[in-house]
């Protein structure tokens, strides 16, 4: 919300400066996003009065204006001016000859149409106060002094751009802001004098046909003079809040909204057909809105309608058919306390977020209408539009304002704040807020404008704002003596793993979680379906990643740079991946490692070996799409029916070419960390040192077919209790078979004799023959 | 001649051995070594005198002592030979070597932890020191945990403060979403644990907004939650101060400003003065009594505070990184520099 210093000052009994207002806001939850200051103006721009204005022959626009800039002198200065609103009697901003205006424009004396012009009468645009203006600025105000530099008046035109908390509807009004500001300054809130209104309880004008949608419906018909235009102060006040002027009735309605926080709507009464009712729309009904767009309404849309059909989407936007225009003489002023949820939903549903709907969705109390906004509105209509009431003021129900109250225990509040607060310290502030202390009850009175205050914590917040947050001491941590609430082991283990991998020479990367369709094609995850963002920032980030492989692959292709001579890279990422499984969404923590350069697959395999050694995780060679044939494998858990827990492989040349990579090898591996850490914990055994020397034997096995792999043979042999380790030595591939050479390490106790060793080798031979029909050569 | 074992005793010879070994080590030239040999192993050396003295001993004595004396002598000869080799090798010149050059493969990848990981590791370490548990939660959340349970029911305008990615996955009829903050873990942790509670939650969060040098649509956040008897805003301030002292440095100052979050009351923004500049770094407040009540906790007995801040921002401030997008767009030069803790 935007508000000018002048607007705030208007509701305070002492005028604040820009910095005083800024400091006051700093003590509240109002955040000043920006202070928009008019460019420093040359002091030669002064307040002047047009004494005389006479048209110039031969020009349809230009006039010679005679200006007075000193009330004690009779001297008049001639200036030629082309603005339509230049006329005798008004006060204007006059740039004297020699002035430099914002943007570097220099004013000099010159002749125009044969008349001497000794300066310029300025429009708001020329003073840097507005982007465009065809008129000269008319200065209003009681204490203008002729000859006074404009810059001294303009200070009040400083605009504060504010970010406001959504729980405080009252902050979205100048009165609400001024009240809060008064608490933190010497000033007191000065409300405009408002004549009382006497509403009648009836619903002749607007009938509420639905339950729970409004806390108060008010209506009144006013007769106005359509020829009266909005005064400049009104237009400027709206402009300061970023609202443009439409016509007097609409401007008044908008002014009431920014002043009090209560939106209202003006219908052209004579355009209405019969009584107005508040109801849900019927499917198929259509509303043409004020901004001339067509809304298809449904049965969830709360509307105002007359005999002709919908005339307004409640709380959001009015309809074109009943809009006030330059000929309107009678208006139906409608003011309602709408159900905030309904308004928010329908403004979202139709993608229409108006100033009114953002006020209503915060929840406005009925008292805002009955105690302030309606009376104020009628009064301004009377003052500015010479309005007369031609109906009674209708309320659909009695609003009986009784202040609420909340128990107030300052000792408890002090304890929560960690600051010892004395009541005397906060009493004046509480009173300015309208929170009067009822000593006998130990309660604080809660006025209607503080609907946000519901409990002790809310009161504590008010107290600490009054005391100042800088009073809160720094109390250093005490270690809470707590029961064993757990930490996330996976989180801690995976952080430890990161350190380990860096120590191995790998560079850590982080990738975005959201990826493109193309990235997903590189993925290996068994996703029944991918998780899709329905409102993505862009199509390149539409899906949740199903694994980390695509990221790592693309990172490598981008990190390798010929100009850096860094072809041999090793990188890794640890992060979460997401798939829609049959039993719903699955988030899993994964590790992906990528190697580029020579022997990338061997390096990847070594890294994997280091990770999975002494676990039941093993590998099964498998041809996988996207990888070189015979250069990919699944990582499986042998103790869980070969459940897949990862992949390893060398990326196929054709896929690399698609990614624009030539003459480069890339191999990657991925592990599901949940499984991995589980298997580490489950399978880890701790051994004592070997008491005796081990005996080594090399064995060559002849294997036919390609289903049997080293890992299976190793697992089988290591089950024999005298076998300590089985290592891979090499392979020789024949046409129809493979000669696999292993080295077995045997624990043959203190006295290994030949006979025992031979027996052991026989046992190994028998075991693998029985399991795999494979012979030792 | 006196009886040999009156003048020479075995203990003496062992002492001579020790002394010889010591002298050898001290000797740094081959000349000096020759000198030592003459002194300890020459004709007039004590060991040779002892051997000669054996001539007067009985046959049995000659047998047992002779063997031992000879063992000692052999050992001395061996020690001298070893030392000679050592001294000889030290004087061999292998030619010049420039150790100011890295000498290995100079373009080997310089492995480093990601700066965000640095911060995450620091968090787990400081958690241990300050008595926090560390946990995390799902990145894909239900509407209920992300908003409703945090005092933002479906039509609460405060929801506008979090630009949200919605997903094509539903939970109990409601669209799931990419969590916009780590605060849902407050609720999850309260549900599953006993009081008192003291926990830190680092994790990835998502915001559907345009990226620039200070905004990302996915980033790391740190959430803190402490619930116990007699917890106050002074504890909140102390907690933030101590955590940021660990993450940044001991010289920081904190400043609180009033703020609004639906799930804390009172709520504050926390500014931090680091290296002479005030930075808006964190938000927090006392856990809203409604949230405690919803978990069956009596806010008259237990109070709590919660806070949160962006870790990418902390890393950017700490390492002087001008654009937070660098963290998420892997680049060789950026990621191979050492981010000092």
HADDOCK unambig.tbl for C-alpha pairs under 7 A between the chains (distance, minus, plus):
assign (segid A and resid 27 and name CA) (segid B and resid 257 and name CA) 6.80 0.50 0.50
assign (segid A and resid 27 and name CA) (segid B and resid 258 and name CA) 6.62 0.50 0.50
assign (segid A and resid 28 and name CA) (segid B and resid 258 and name CA) 5.39 0.50 0.50
assign (segid A and resid 29 and name CA) (segid B and resid 258 and name CA) 4.59 0.50 0.50
assign (segid A and resid 29 and name CA) (segid B and resid 259 and name CA) 4.23 0.50 0.50
assign (segid A and resid 29 and name CA) (segid B and resid 260 and name CA) 6.38 0.50 0.50
assign (segid A and resid 165 and name CA) (segid B and resid 260 and name CA) 5.75 0.50 0.50
assign (segid A and resid 166 and name CA) (segid B and resid 157 and name CA) 6.16 0.50 0.50
assign (segid A and resid 166 and name CA) (segid B and resid 158 and name CA) 5.45 0.50 0.50
assign (segid A and resid 341 and name CA) (segid B and resid 155 and name CA) 5.05 0.50 0.50
assign (segid A and resid 344 and name CA) (segid B and resid 155 and name CA) 6.56 0.50 0.50
assign (segid A and resid 361 and name CA) (segid B and resid 157 and name CA) 6.53 0.50 0.50
assign (segid A and resid 362 and name CA) (segid B and resid 157 and name CA) 6.50 0.50 0.50
assign (segid A and resid 415 and name CA) (segid B and resid 232 and name CA) 6.41 0.50 0.50
assign (segid A and resid 416 and name CA) (segid B and resid 231 and name CA) 6.80 0.50 0.50
assign (segid A and resid 416 and name CA) (segid B and resid 232 and name CA) 4.55 0.50 0.50
assign (segid A and resid 416 and name CA) (segid B and resid 233 and name CA) 6.40 0.50 0.50
assign (segid A and resid 417 and name CA) (segid B and resid 232 and name CA) 5.24 0.50 0.50
assign (segid A and resid 417 and name CA) (segid B and resid 233 and name CA) 4.83 0.50 0.50
assign (segid A and resid 417 and name CA) (segid B and resid 234 and name CA) 6.66 0.50 0.50
assign (segid A and resid 418 and name CA) (segid B and resid 232 and name CA) 5.00 0.50 0.50
assign (segid A and resid 418 and name CA) (segid B and resid 233 and name CA) 5.57 0.50 0.50
assign (segid A and resid 418 and name CA) (segid B and resid 234 and name CA) 5.02 0.50 0.50
assign (segid A and resid 457 and name CA) (segid B and resid 265 and name CA) 5.55 0.50 0.50
assign (segid A and resid 457 and name CA) (segid B and resid 266 and name CA) 6.21 0.50 0.50
assign (segid A and resid 458 and name CA) (segid B and resid 265 and name CA) 6.14 0.50 0.50
assign (segid A and resid 458 and name CA) (segid B and resid 266 and name CA) 6.49 0.50 0.50
assign (segid A and resid 460 and name CA) (segid B and resid 266 and name CA) 6.57 0.50 0.50
assign (segid A and resid 461 and name CA) (segid B and resid 265 and name CA) 6.57 0.50 0.50
assign (segid A and resid 461 and name CA) (segid B and resid 266 and name CA) 4.50 0.50 0.50
assign (segid A and resid 465 and name CA) (segid B and resid 258 and name CA) 6.87 0.50 0.50
assign (segid A and resid 469 and name CA) (segid B and resid 256 and name CA) 5.74 0.50 0.50
assign (segid A and resid 469 and name CA) (segid B and resid 257 and name CA) 6.41 0.50 0.50
assign (segid A and resid 470 and name CA) (segid B and resid 255 and name CA) 6.72 0.50 0.50
assign (segid A and resid 470 and name CA) (segid B and resid 256 and name CA) 6.46 0.50 0.50
assign (segid A and resid 472 and name CA) (segid B and resid 233 and name CA) 6.86 0.50 0.50
assign (segid A and resid 472 and name CA) (segid B and resid 234 and name CA) 5.57 0.50 0.50
assign (segid A and resid 473 and name CA) (segid B and resid 234 and name CA) 5.24 0.50 0.50
assign (segid A and resid 474 and name CA) (segid B and resid 234 and name CA) 5.29 0.50 0.50
assign (segid A and resid 474 and name CA) (segid B and resid 235 and name CA) 6.80 0.50 0.50
assign (segid A and resid 474 and name CA) (segid B and resid 237 and name CA) 5.37 0.50 0.50
assign (segid A and resid 474 and name CA) (segid B and resid 238 and name CA) 4.55 0.50 0.50
assign (segid A and resid 475 and name CA) (segid B and resid 234 and name CA) 5.15 0.50 0.50
assign (segid A and resid 475 and name CA) (segid B and resid 235 and name CA) 5.00 0.50 0.50
assign (segid A and resid 475 and name CA) (segid B and resid 237 and name CA) 6.79 0.50 0.50
assign (segid A and resid 475 and name CA) (segid B and resid 238 and name CA) 4.53 0.50 0.50
assign (segid A and resid 476 and name CA) (segid B and resid 235 and name CA) 6.53 0.50 0.50
assign (segid A and resid 476 and name CA) (segid B and resid 238 and name CA) 4.40 0.50 0.50
assign (segid A and resid 476 and name CA) (segid B and resid 239 and name CA) 6.32 0.50 0.50
assign (segid A and resid 476 and name CA) (segid B and resid 242 and name CA) 6.86 0.50 0.50
assign (segid A and resid 477 and name CA) (segid B and resid 130 and name CA) 6.68 0.50 0.50
assign (segid A and resid 477 and name CA) (segid B and resid 235 and name CA) 6.81 0.50 0.50
assign (segid A and resid 477 and name CA) (segid B and resid 238 and name CA) 6.20 0.50 0.50
assign (segid A and resid 477 and name CA) (segid B and resid 239 and name CA) 5.82 0.50 0.50
assign (segid A and resid 479 and name CA) (segid B and resid 130 and name CA) 6.29 0.50 0.50
assign (segid A and resid 479 and name CA) (segid B and resid 131 and name CA) 5.16 0.50 0.50
assign (segid A and resid 480 and name CA) (segid B and resid 131 and name CA) 6.84 0.50 0.50
assign (segid A and resid 482 and name CA) (segid B and resid 196 and name CA) 5.70 0.50 0.50
assign (segid A and resid 485 and name CA) (segid B and resid 193 and name CA) 5.92 0.50 0.50
assign (segid A and resid 485 and name CA) (segid B and resid 194 and name CA) 6.84 0.50 0.50
assign (segid A and resid 486 and name CA) (segid B and resid 133 and name CA) 6.77 0.50 0.50
assign (segid A and resid 487 and name CA) (segid B and resid 133 and name CA) 5.09 0.50 0.50
assign (segid A and resid 487 and name CA) (segid B and resid 134 and name CA) 4.77 0.50 0.50
assign (segid A and resid 487 and name CA) (segid B and resid 135 and name CA) 5.06 0.50 0.50
assign (segid A and resid 488 and name CA) (segid B and resid 134 and name CA) 6.18 0.50 0.50
assign (segid A and resid 488 and name CA) (segid B and resid 135 and name CA) 4.52 0.50 0.50
assign (segid A and resid 488 and name CA) (segid B and resid 136 and name CA) 6.58 0.50 0.50
assign (segid A and resid 491 and name CA) (segid B and resid 135 and name CA) 6.95 0.50 0.50
assign (segid A and resid 495 and name CA) (segid B and resid 121 and name CA) 6.47 0.50 0.50
assign (segid A and resid 499 and name CA) (segid B and resid 113 and name CA) 6.99 0.50 0.50
assign (segid A and resid 502 and name CA) (segid B and resid 111 and name CA) 5.42 0.50 0.50
assign (segid A and resid 502 and name CA) (segid B and resid 112 and name CA) 5.67 0.50 0.50
assign (segid A and resid 502 and name CA) (segid B and resid 113 and name CA) 6.15 0.50 0.50
assign (segid A and resid 505 and name CA) (segid B and resid 109 and name CA) 6.87 0.50 0.50
assign (segid A and resid 505 and name CA) (segid B and resid 110 and name CA) 6.75 0.50 0.50
assign (segid A and resid 505 and name CA) (segid B and resid 111 and name CA) 4.67 0.50 0.50
assign (segid A and resid 506 and name CA) (segid B and resid 111 and name CA) 4.83 0.50 0.50
assign (segid A and resid 507 and name CA) (segid B and resid 111 and name CA) 4.38 0.50 0.50
assign (segid A and resid 507 and name CA) (segid B and resid 112 and name CA) 5.14 0.50 0.50
assign (segid A and resid 507 and name CA) (segid B and resid 113 and name CA) 6.58 0.50 0.50
assign (segid A and resid 507 and name CA) (segid B and resid 336 and name CA) 6.83 0.50 0.50
assign (segid A and resid 508 and name CA) (segid B and resid 112 and name CA) 6.26 0.50 0.50
assign (segid A and resid 508 and name CA) (segid B and resid 113 and name CA) 5.34 0.50 0.50
assign (segid A and resid 508 and name CA) (segid B and resid 114 and name CA) 5.22 0.50 0.50
assign (segid A and resid 509 and name CA) (segid B and resid 114 and name CA) 6.15 0.50 0.50
assign (segid A and resid 509 and name CA) (segid B and resid 330 and name CA) 5.87 0.50 0.50
assign (segid A and resid 510 and name CA) (segid B and resid 328 and name CA) 5.60 0.50 0.50
assign (segid A and resid 510 and name CA) (segid B and resid 330 and name CA) 6.92 0.50 0.50
assign (segid A and resid 511 and name CA) (segid B and resid 328 and name CA) 5.43 0.50 0.50
assign (segid A and resid 511 and name CA) (segid B and resid 329 and name CA) 6.87 0.50 0.50
assign (segid A and resid 512 and name CA) (segid B and resid 218 and name CA) 6.77 0.50 0.50
assign (segid A and resid 512 and name CA) (segid B and resid 328 and name CA) 6.45 0.50 0.50
assign (segid A and resid 531 and name CA) (segid B and resid 167 and name CA) 6.87 0.50 0.50
assign (segid A and resid 531 and name CA) (segid B and resid 168 and name CA) 6.55 0.50 0.50
assign (segid A and resid 531 and name CA) (segid B and resid 169 and name CA) 6.99 0.50 0.50
assign (segid A and resid 532 and name CA) (segid B and resid 167 and name CA) 5.50 0.50 0.50
assign (segid A and resid 532 and name CA) (segid B and resid 168 and name CA) 5.46 0.50 0.50
assign (segid A and resid 533 and name CA) (segid B and resid 165 and name CA) 6.20 0.50 0.50
assign (segid A and resid 533 and name CA) (segid B and resid 166 and name CA) 5.63 0.50 0.50
assign (segid A and resid 533 and name CA) (segid B and resid 167 and name CA) 4.43 0.50 0.50
assign (segid A and resid 533 and name CA) (segid B and resid 168 and name CA) 6.41 0.50 0.50
assign (segid A and resid 534 and name CA) (segid B and resid 166 and name CA) 5.66 0.50 0.50
assign (segid A and resid 534 and name CA) (segid B and resid 167 and name CA) 5.37 0.50 0.50
assign (segid A and resid 534 and name CA) (segid B and resid 168 and name CA) 6.22 0.50 0.50
assign (segid A and resid 535 and name CA) (segid B and resid 165 and name CA) 6.02 0.50 0.50
assign (segid A and resid 535 and name CA) (segid B and resid 166 and name CA) 6.24 0.50 0.50
assign (segid A and resid 536 and name CA) (segid B and resid 165 and name CA) 6.69 0.50 0.50
assign (segid A and resid 537 and name CA) (segid B and resid 208 and name CA) 6.39 0.50 0.50
assign (segid A and resid 555 and name CA) (segid B and resid 330 and name CA) 6.24 0.50 0.50
assign (segid A and resid 559 and name CA) (segid B and resid 331 and name CA) 5.60 0.50 0.50
assign (segid A and resid 559 and name CA) (segid B and resid 332 and name CA) 5.24 0.50 0.50
assign (segid A and resid 566 and name CA) (segid B and resid 107 and name CA) 6.61 0.50 0.50
assign (segid A and resid 569 and name CA) (segid B and resid 109 and name CA) 6.03 0.50 0.50
